[in-house]
Amino acid sequence: MSAKVEIYTSSLCGYCSSAKRLLAHKQITFDEIDVTFDAEMRRAMTERTEGRTSVPQIFINGHGIGGCDDLYALESSGKLDALLAEDQAS
């Protein structure tokens, strides 16, 4: 699988841990951006997500898929693997 996965997190966020656990279980490497104490990075996340301020915020190949519940919904529907298999250039 060659998708680029990015996840904005906060250190005490249970949903962040759950999302990372699912990705790790699927052996997906991801870039974690911890916004716990980084106001500038949190602002960048909020701009990128068109106003969402909650974490986690997950991006696959640059497209926001939402948070932890959205990630698990994609997994339950069988659509997550297809997204993760897409090349970054797709």
Steps between C-alpha positions, in 0.01 A plus 500: 500500500647829398261773610637792697321514835519797735331523837474807721492393864511614859690312769207429734244417232349151522350532151846582364642189665217289358553632146876442522439149634281413198760635257778312681292180500467537122878561483451847353779748552381852570632844579378614841471871563454561873318828557482470881728795576539646151249778439638575154470138387146484645410812299644337187293187570185708548559680170570174321182340639283802417432585862511168683678536830466151647765232479580270345476638150610246243614554143558235237690622195423857600124449527340545840295200605403639840568356842514167677132412449534576130809279476319210667193555280721469191649181645154355578371578153803337336610827335810574708726243335425641155590852615819375660599310187485810280825659393571854620478620141149356448 
